Amino acid sequence: MVRDRGTAAAEGAQGRTARAGRRGRARHVEQRPFRQPRLGYPALKAVSDDALEAIHEASLTILEEIGIDFLNPAAKTILKDAGADVDAASDRVRLDRALVLEAIGTCPSEFTLHARNSDHDIRFGGDWIAFAQMASAPNCADSERGRRPGSQADFRELIKLGQCFNVIHLTGGYPVEPVDVHSSIRHLECLRDFATLTNKVFHCYSLGRERNLDAMEIARIARGISAEQFEREPSILSIINSSSPLRLDNPMLQGIIEMSSRNQVIVVTPFTLAGAMAPVTLPGALAQQNAEALAGLAFAQLVRPGAPVVYGGFTSNVDMKSGAPAFGTPEYMKAAIIGGQLARRYGLPYRTSNACAANAVDAQAGYESVFSLWGAIMGGGNFIKHAAGWMEGGLCFSYEKFMVDVDLLQMVTAFLDQVTVDESTLALDAVREVGPGGHFFGAEHTQARYRDAFYAPLISDWRNFETWQEAGSPSAADKAGTLWKEALANYEQPPLDPAIAEELDAFVERRKAEGGAPTDF
């Protein structure tokens, strides 16, 4: 497992037991305690206030004049009752700007998402930041076993890795799809694994009513709370992707209905690739992203005013030579920053992502992820999805890339630590002690602080060439491979009340016996 540097906040009895076990065994990986970072710097602006307003107005014009297809009868009824213009002959819905703005005015600007270990509760909104490991990959890869379709064994390994590292605050979906589990019961197995192998916040897919209902019940049971408390305290989240351009499909809308009606978290995220599913110009793509996001967010508020929601942005560009998605590009960075400006304009928490298009854990994977994260963090992102492990434009979860990203995320959190300027840090006594022409290695000021003075990287190798060569010339990927194996070897399952575990198993087995969820919707 991993060893904490510093002392974490006081934990519950279960959390203390688990952490004590981990500290006793972990000797390999330095990490910071579980703590949400906060953006202490001014969020960047990529466009002026006037330009932002032009994008906002264009979005409202799209909603009023062109409209959005809502592919769900119940959703269209809710919208019609609220005063939207619903075309009786099609799925097209046109939303008056006053209706949209009034609806999103009821969105909470901040809220807490509750984990089964309350020390892992997550705050959304404001200047809070939360990192989630990669989600929804059909494949996974590591240096020993190669690239392969996801399995239940892989899924469980990756959930354990997410539990191991404090800089991973929650899961944002299945890190890899376990294709060896039948799709009718896959959600039951995966959600039970989330609830038992980790004690952090987890996610459910909106792929039909039954999956949403099962997920919420599993989250409730795992926390050991009543239905009433569950509805007061958001405990699970779901990502709602529009089918760009300008469509919200049936399972996504059903997910909003089920989740928002129970006061659970909905993250509305259009997937708008400029040049493919959105205009080739960045302002046009962002106007479309904003229109789709506002439509989903407004609908969630029509289901239940005040239900917790997150404004999601996932606008990038495509390679116009091949049509393949590109990430970590200058356009992606600008889109992430402008998306943050839009979210702040509406007073909403903001979701963005750490993504790359690389096919190997190489320089491309590193610099595209750094660019993505820079746009996400400095753009004011609150929920950073796909923060660790993303490869191949989202088609593969890489074990080694996960470790590289963990190191990168820890560096980001260290960068976000505010600089303290006081008598101690100004170090005038040390300067007097050393004087002209000396060095500070032996100074009392240095000796008292050197152990924790600077961030100690997991992957970067600061040895000189000869020493590095004598150690076998390890690459970043080599070191990452060693680290994830050490973490898994030392993983300790977080304790769970036996009565809760029994209730979870009984629910899952009953639902499996009933056939789980339909596979055709």
Phi, psi and omega in degrees: 000223191217157182245128179287143170254115185101179181247124179285167176299157180301139184247167171291172184301317180294316181297320179297318180297313181296315182294321179298319178297319181292317182296325182292334185254338189276128181224003193252321192242121174281134173211159179279156179295160177298117181196133176287128173286164177228146179278105181267359178258158175297133176296144183286156171239128177262342177225159179290167177299322179294319179294320178299319180295326177295320176296316178302311181296321177297322178297316180293326176295319176301314182293323182282316190263321182265312177089175181234139173279122174252108188266051180208121184301318180297322179296318180294326177295315179300316181293318180296317179298333180275353177108007178287157177271101183258120180286115183294337184267358182207190177264004185287133177232129176250133188246120176296140184299326178295321178297315181298311184293324177294319182294311183288347175293345178266359179291137175288140180279335176216150175198167179251135173255124192265133176259167178289334166260112188298340176290349177254015172301149184239134176262129178250139176104180181059228178254015180286147178229137176225136180253133175242143178292167182303152180224152166074022177283137174282340184232162171221166184206146168214168190292337181268316186263351177079190181272138186202157171296148183294147176232171177297323179296317177297314180306313183293323176299317184288327174296320178297319178298320177298326177289329186293328192250125186294336181283349172268109189271336182197167172267144181249016184143183177292120179301326170217147181281120179279088189287350177276000174254129184303140187297338180289333182239001183302318182298326180293315179295316183292317181292324175297321177297317176304316186286339185249324183275347177221159174240026177259170177299143178228175193241154169230151177274141174267084181232052181114148187303317184299321180294320177296314182296317178298318182297315181296322179292321177296318178297320179295313181299317183300324179279347179068040185236167179282166176298325180292316178294321177302319181287334176282330188240100179308132189228000181203153179231157176223142177268130177247111178261129171287154176268082185296140005269134163062046175218141167240118189272176188299307182296327178294314180293322176296323177298318177299316181300311184290315185286312183293326180295338177258010177067033175260167196275130176244129178247105183272117186225101170294144176251087189251103178266114181300129181096349180235286180262009179206162179307152184288340178273142184298315177300321178294318179296321181287327175297320177292315176306313184295320178298314181294319179295314180298322179299313179293319180293317178297319179297319178301322180286332175289329175293314180205104178303132180090357178298141184289130181222161177228134175281119181252141174232134176213053179266126172220197179237170176251159170285110185290353175275327184239341185085000181285144177297145176238143181224161182068022180271166173304322179294320179298317180298314179298317180297320179297319181290317179292324174302320176295322176299318179295315180300318179292328178300324181267359181070038186243148169300151188236129175254134173216190191216158169256108187225157175211166179250008185292150178255356178219157177281083188224194182299320179300314179301321181290310186286328177292324178290321177299315179298316180300313182293325179297314177296321182292313184287308184284347172278358177090024179296134177262321182240108182261102182276158179057034188289338183215123174111348187293130175216164173057038181064024177101002183270353184210136171264119180259126178298316180292319178296326176305314182290321176300317180293322176302315177298316179297318179294322177295323177294321178298315180295325176293321176298326182282345175300131181285144179280124178268123178248109178210187183301320182293314184283334176291336166059037180296326178297323178293319178296321177295318181297317185279314179068184182295137172080002181266197173220162189259001183301317184265001182296145181304320180300317179291314183300328181282347189231352194295332183296325184239018186291324186228159176294132177260112186289153174277323190251315183305139181247112186260008178289156175289169189302315184296316179294317177299318180295319178297333179277004178103008179054053183291136175275170176301318179295323177299312181296321179298321179297320178295320185292315182292328178292320177297319180297313180295322181297332183252008179300138174234124182295131179294138183300147178222133179308127182305325179293322178291317178301319179294319179294319177300311181299318181296317179296312182298315182294323177296315181292326176294319179296331178280356178104358179071233184239151177301148179257001179231109179223000000 
